[in-house]
Amino acid sequence: MGRLAPWFAVTMAAGCVHVVGAGLAGLSAATSLSNQGYRVQVYESAAQAGGRCRSFHDEQLGCVIDNGNHLILSGNKSTQEYIGRIGAQDRLLTSERPQFPFVDAGTRERWMLDLGRGMGGWRVLLQRTGIPDVRRLDLLGALRLGFSPADASVQQQVGGAGDIYRRLWEPLCLAVLNTEPEHAMARSLWPVLRETLGVGPDACRPVFAKTGLSHALVEPALGYLREAGAPVHFNATLKTIGVDRGRVTTLGFSDHAVDIPAGDRVILCLPIAGVNAVLPAIETPDAHRPIVNAHFLLPSKSDEITFIGLINGEAHWVFRKGQIASVTVSAATSLVDATSQEIASRLWPDVTMGLQMPDAAMGAYRVIKEKRATFAQTPDQNRRRPGGATAFENLTLAGDWTATGLPATIEGAIRSGQMAAEGVG
């Protein structure tokens, strides 16, 4: 055993679960296990929790911003369960109606995708939704995604559907799968549709963090763990895993090691690169897609949280909260290598057009690039997603890139941690 840091000096009794990684997958697993009465230790390589879902104060903008934009839906059942467990309901705002505004950046045409009220299940596909030039029965094309061949792309399945493809399926694919429709796996969209549209309009309402992602989804979880007596150890980077006779026996961190006695379990909630570094024999997705986010300081402040989707523009979504407009570009391969100034200059016209501010001059901004935001959600890469179980009897994997049955989203990350926690016993 290596040198112990002072906070590991106390010998832990049998039955502890060691959660490595305090992103949403790790926080989901840790809070779920604590809720079940398990003793939990959490280790995080960074100085803060949240992983890619975090907030920070930006000096140039003079306010707190999120690392990236994430749209939660009321029907994301694992996320809603997690929010309830950590007591964060009052830190999020749920829209009254399942409405999604859009604008065509080329023609300036605007419309509201409205999924209605009260209708249960798939009957929502039979109503008018407000998408221009889309017939009522065009929405039934969603069912094609549920019967997709394993290697079919989104474009192959619904690309011939006319205007609804350009105005719904393409932006939905980019937003959910972060992969171009001509490459994205069609089957990957199906579970998202099944758990939202398949339940009914009430499961499709947008949910926003009132202040920020950390305030809504991370800080309450850390408070929950603190009250449960489950410490979170920051600046603890996992370097090696010691194994013997089919089980993990040690976790080697940068300057200390932790023994894993019989009866203890380990859940690795690391990004793909982190798992590759300590367990190179495990097959994982090896192709990725970037996301570019840009935050702009606006001339005036709004008391409302609003958003709009764009087609035929550089930006895909614009969110407005307070005095900040936050822009998301998914599958941003053609944009990610440009300079921050170039990116901001290319995105600002979409911001002013989307928010109907034609004369506004661009002020302060912050561009954030996530070059490996998600794995490329193609048929080939989906086949490389490992399950939670490993060859080691006391080691489980979690993360949005594991085989959760969902795409790599907040819901997928939280569910992976939930699934890992359910497997402890």
C-alpha positions in Angstrom: 0.0 0.0 0.0 1.3 3.5 -0.8 1.5 6.5 1.4 -1.8 7.6 2.8 -3.0 11.2 2.8 -4.1 12.4 6.3 -7.8 12.1 5.5 -7.3 8.4 4.7 -5.6 7.7 8.0 -8.7 6.2 9.5 -9.2 2.6 8.6 -12.5 2.1 6.9 -14.7 -0.8 7.9 -15.9 -3.4 5.4 -18.8 -2.6 3.1 -17.6 0.8 1.8 -18.2 1.9 -1.8 -15.5 3.9 -3.4 -16.9 6.2 -6.1 -14.1 7.6 -8.3 -15.3 10.7 -10.2 -17.7 13.4 -9.0 -19.4 14.3 -12.2 -23.1 13.7 -12.5 -22.6 9.9 -12.9 -20.5 9.8 -9.7 -22.8 12.1 -7.7 -25.8 10.1 -8.8 -24.2 6.8 -7.7 -22.9 8.3 -4.4 -26.2 9.9 -3.4 -28.2 6.8 -4.3 -25.9 4.6 -2.3 -25.9 6.9 0.7 -29.7 7.0 0.5 -29.6 3.2 0.7 -27.4 3.3 3.8 -24.1 2.4 2.3 -20.9 4.1 3.5 -19.4 6.0 0.6 -16.1 7.7 -0.2 -15.9 9.9 -3.3 -12.7 10.9 -5.1 -12.5 13.7 -7.7 -9.4 14.7 -9.6 -10.5 18.3 -10.0 -10.9 21.0 -7.3 -14.6 21.0 -7.9 -17.4 18.6 -8.7 -19.7 18.4 -11.7 -17.4 17.4 -14.5 -18.7 18.9 -17.7 -21.9 20.0 -15.9 -20.6 22.9 -13.8 -20.7 26.7 -13.3 -18.0 29.2 -12.6 -17.5 32.9 -12.3 -16.2 34.5 -15.4 -14.2 37.7 -14.7 -14.7 39.2 -18.2 -18.5 38.8 -18.1 -18.7 39.6 -14.4 -21.1 36.8 -13.6 -21.5 33.1 -13.1 -21.9 31.1 -16.3 -22.3 27.4 -17.1 -19.6 25.4 -18.8 -22.2 24.4 -21.4 -25.9 24.5 -22.0 -28.0 21.5 -21.1 -31.8 21.2 -21.6 -33.5 18.9 -19.2 -37.0 17.7 -19.8 -39.7 17.0 -17.3 -39.8 13.4 -18.5 -36.2 12.7 -17.7 -37.1 10.3 -14.9 -33.6 9.5 -13.6 -32.8 13.2 -13.5 -36.1 14.0 -11.8 -35.5 11.3 -9.2 -32.0 12.6 -8.6 -33.3 16.2 -8.2 -35.8 15.0 -5.7 -33.3 13.0 -3.7 -30.9 15.9 -3.3 -33.7 18.3 -2.6 -33.1 20.7 -5.5 -36.6 21.1 -6.8 -36.7 24.8 -5.9 -33.5 25.4 -7.8 -35.0 24.6 -11.2 -37.8 26.1 -13.2 -40.2 23.8 -15.2 -42.1 25.3 -18.1 -45.8 25.2 -18.0 -46.1 24.0 -21.5 -44.1 21.7 -23.8 -43.2 24.5 -26.2 -40.0 25.0 -28.2 -39.5 28.2 -30.3 -37.5 28.1 -33.5 -36.3 30.5 -36.1 -34.9 29.8 -39.6 -31.7 31.9 -39.8 -31.9 32.0 -43.6 -35.5 33.1 -44.1 -36.2 34.6 -40.6 -39.3 32.5 -40.4 -40.4 31.8 -36.8 -42.6 29.1 -35.3 -43.4 27.4 -32.0 -43.2 23.7 -31.7 -46.1 23.0 -29.3 -46.7 19.5 -28.1 -50.1 20.4 -26.5 -51.7 19.5 -23.2 -53.2 16.5 -21.6 -53.0 13.9 -24.4 -51.3 10.7 -23.2 -48.6 8.7 -24.9 -48.0 8.7 -28.7 -51.3 10.4 -29.4 -49.3 13.6 -29.4 -48.0 12.6 -32.9 -51.5 13.0 -34.3 -52.0 16.7 -33.4 -50.9 19.9 -35.1 -47.6 21.1 -33.7 -47.1 24.5 -35.2 -44.2 23.5 -37.5 -44.7 25.3 -40.8 -45.4 23.2 -43.9 -45.7 20.0 -41.8 -48.7 17.9 -42.1 -50.3 16.3 -39.0 -49.3 12.7 -40.0 -45.7 13.7 -40.7 -44.9 13.3 -37.0 -45.7 9.6 -37.3 -42.3 9.3 -38.9 -41.0 9.2 -35.3 -42.1 5.6 -35.2 -39.6 4.8 -38.0 -36.8 5.5 -35.5 -38.1 2.7 -33.2 -37.8 0.1 -36.0 -34.5 1.2 -37.3 -31.9 -1.4 -38.5 -28.9 -1.5 -36.2 -26.6 0.3 -38.7 -29.2 2.9 -39.9 -28.5 6.6 -39.5 -31.0 9.2 -38.6 -30.8 10.6 -42.1 -31.5 7.2 -43.6 -34.5 6.7 -41.5 -36.3 10.1 -41.6 -34.2 12.1 -44.0 -36.8 11.8 -46.8 -39.6 13.2 -44.6 -39.5 16.7 -46.1 -39.7 19.9 -44.1 -40.2 18.0 -40.8 -36.7 16.5 -41.1 -35.0 20.0 -41.5 -37.2 21.6 -38.9 -37.4 18.9 -36.3 -35.5 15.6 -36.7 -32.2 17.2 -37.7 -32.0 19.7 -34.9 -33.3 17.1 -32.5 -30.5 14.7 -33.6 -27.8 17.3 -33.1 -29.1 18.4 -29.7 -29.5 14.9 -28.3 -26.8 12.9 -30.0 -24.2 15.6 -30.8 -23.5 13.8 -34.0 -24.4 14.7 -37.6 -27.7 13.0 -38.8 -25.9 11.3 -41.7 -23.7 9.5 -39.2 -25.8 9.3 -36.0 -27.3 6.0 -35.0 -31.1 6.2 -35.5 -31.9 3.8 -32.7 -30.2 6.1 -30.2 -33.0 8.6 -30.6 -35.7 6.1 -29.9 -35.4 5.7 -26.1 -35.4 9.5 -25.7 -38.7 9.7 -27.7 -40.1 6.8 -25.9 -39.6 8.4 -22.5 -40.9 11.8 -23.5 -43.3 11.8 -26.5 -44.2 8.2 -25.6 -45.4 9.3 -22.2 -47.2 12.5 -23.3 -46.8 16.2 -23.5 -46.4 16.6 -19.8 -43.1 14.7 -20.0 -41.8 17.1 -22.7 -41.7 20.4 -20.8 -38.3 22.1 -20.7 -36.6 22.5 -17.3 -34.0 25.2 -16.6 -31.5 25.8 -13.8 -32.6 29.1 -12.2 -29.1 30.2 -11.3 -26.7 27.7 -12.8 -26.0 24.0 -13.2 -23.7 23.8 -10.2 -26.2 25.5 -8.0 -29.0 23.2 -9.2 -27.4 19.8 -9.7 -24.0 19.8 -8.0 -24.0 21.8 -4.8 -27.2 20.2 -3.4 -25.6 16.7 -4.0 -22.5 17.7 -2.2 -24.6 19.0 0.7 -26.5 15.7 0.7 -23.3 13.7 0.8 -21.9 15.9 3.6 -25.0 15.3 5.7 -24.8 11.6 5.1 -21.2 11.5 6.2 -19.9 10.6 2.8 -16.7 12.7 2.2 -15.7 14.0 -1.2 -11.9 14.1 -1.6 -10.9 16.7 -4.3 -7.6 16.9 -6.2 -7.4 13.1 -6.1 -6.4 11.8 -9.6 -6.5 8.1 -10.0 -3.3 6.8 -11.6 -3.3 3.0 -11.1 -5.6 0.2 -10.1 -4.1 -2.7 -8.2 -5.8 -6.1 -8.8 -5.4 -9.6 -7.4 -7.4 -12.7 -8.0 -10.1 -11.1 -10.0 -10.8 -8.1 -7.7 -9.6 -4.6 -7.2 -7.3 -4.3 -4.1 -5.9 -0.8 -4.3 -6.6 2.6 -5.8 -3.4 4.5 -6.6 -3.8 8.2 -6.6 -1.2 10.9 -7.3 0.5 10.9 -3.9 -1.3 8.2 -1.9 -3.0 4.8 -2.3 -6.2 3.4 -0.8 -6.6 -0.2 0.1 -9.8 -1.9 -1.0 -10.5 -4.7 1.5 -12.8 -7.6 1.0 -16.4 -6.4 1.0 -15.6 -3.0 -0.5 -16.7 -2.1 -4.0 -15.4 0.5 -6.5 -17.4 2.4 -9.0 -15.4 4.2 -11.7 -17.3 7.3 -12.9 -14.5 8.7 -15.1 -14.4 10.1 -18.6 -13.3 7.6 -21.3 -9.7 8.9 -21.3 -9.5 8.3 -17.5 -10.7 4.8 -17.8 -8.4 4.1 -20.7 -5.4 5.3 -18.6 -6.0 2.8 -15.8 -7.9 0.0 -17.6 -6.5 -0.1 -21.1 -8.0 -3.6 -21.8 -11.6 -2.3 -21.6 -13.0 -1.5 -25.0 -14.5 2.0 -25.1 -15.7 4.4 -27.8 -12.7 6.0 -29.5 -14.2 8.7 -31.7 -15.6 11.9 -30.3 -17.6 15.0 -31.3 -17.0 18.5 -30.0 -19.4 21.1 -28.6 -18.7 24.8 -28.8 -20.5 27.2 -26.3 -20.3 30.9 -26.3 -21.5 33.3 -23.7 -22.3 37.0 -24.6 -22.9 39.9 -22.4 -26.1 41.6 -23.6 -26.9 45.4 -23.5 -29.9 44.8 -21.1 -31.0 42.3 -18.5 -34.1 40.1 -18.6 -35.9 38.6 -15.6 -37.1 35.6 -17.7 -35.2 32.5 -18.8 -35.9 32.0 -22.5 -34.4 29.9 -25.3 -34.8 29.5 -29.1 -33.6 26.8 -31.5 -32.1 27.8 -34.9 -31.8 26.1 -38.2 -29.7 27.1 -41.2 -27.4 29.2 -38.9 -24.1 28.8 -37.2 -25.7 28.4 -33.8 -28.1 25.7 -32.8 -29.6 27.0 -29.6 -29.6 30.4 -27.9 -30.4 30.6 -24.2 -31.0 33.9 -22.4 -30.8 34.3 -18.7 -30.3 37.6 -16.9 -27.9 39.6 -19.1 -26.2 36.7 -20.7 -27.0 34.9 -24.0 -25.5 31.5 -24.2 -25.1 29.8 -27.5 -24.6 26.1 -28.2 -23.2 24.5 -31.4 -23.3 20.7 -31.4 -21.1 18.4 -33.5 -19.0 21.6 -34.0 -16.2 19.9 -36.0 -16.0 22.8 -38.5 -16.0 25.5 -35.8 -13.9 24.1 -32.9 -10.5 24.9 -34.3 -11.3 28.6 -35.0 -10.1 31.3 -32.6 -12.4 32.5 -29.9 -12.7 35.8 -31.7 -13.7 34.2 -35.0 -16.2 32.0 -33.3 -17.8 34.9 -31.4 -18.0 36.9 -34.6 -19.7 34.1 -36.5 -22.2 33.4 -33.7 -23.2 36.9 -32.7 -25.4 37.5 -35.8 -27.4 34.4 -34.8 -27.8 35.8 -31.3 -29.1 39.2 -32.4 -31.4 37.6 -35.0 -32.7 34.9 -32.6 -33.3 37.4 -29.8 -34.6 40.0 -32.1 -31.9 42.6 -31.3 -30.8 43.6 -34.8 -28.9 46.8 -33.8 -27.0 45.4 -30.8 -23.2 45.5 -31.0 -21.2 42.6 -29.7 -19.6 43.3 -26.3 -17.8 41.0 -23.9 -17.9 37.2 -24.6 -16.5 33.9 -23.5 -16.0 30.9 -25.8 -15.7 27.4 -24.3 -14.6 24.5 -26.4 -15.3 20.9 -25.4 -13.3 19.0 -28.1 -14.3 15.6 -26.6 -17.7 16.6 -25.4 -19.3 13.2 -26.2 -18.4 10.1 -28.0 -19.5 10.0 -31.6 -22.9 8.4 -31.3 -22.7 6.3 -34.5 -23.6 2.6 -34.9 -19.9 1.6 -34.7 -19.1 3.7 -31.6 -22.3 2.5 -29.9 -21.1 -1.1 -30.2 -18.0 -0.1 -28.3 -19.9 1.1 -25.2 -19.1 -1.3 -22.3 -21.7 -2.3 -19.8 -21.3 -1.5 -16.1 -20.0 -4.9 -15.1 -16.3 -5.6 -15.6 -14.0 -8.6 -15.3 -13.3 -7.7 -11.7 -16.0 -8.8 -9.2 -15.9 -5.6 -7.2 -15.5 -3.0 -10.0 -18.3 -1.3 -11.9 -18.2 1.4 -14.6 -20.5 4.4 -14.9 -20.7 7.4 -17.2 -22.8 8.7 -20.0 -20.5 6.7 -22.5 -21.4 3.3 -21.0 -24.2 1.1 -22.3 -27.1 2.7 -20.5 -29.6 2.4 -23.3 -29.6 6.2 -23.6 -27.5 8.7 -25.5 -24.7 10.6 -23.8 -26.8 13.2 -22.1 -27.4 14.4 -18.5 -30.1 11.8 -18.2 -27.7 9.1 -19.5 -25.0 10.2 -17.0 -27.3 10.2 -14.0 -28.9 6.9 -15.0 -25.6 5.3 -15.3 -24.7 6.2 -11.8 -28.1 5.0 -10.7 -27.6 1.6 -12.4 -24.2 1.2 -10.9 -25.6 1.9 -7.4 -28.4 -0.7 -8.0 -25.7 -3.3 -8.9 -24.0 -3.0 -5.5 -24.8 -5.7 -3.1 
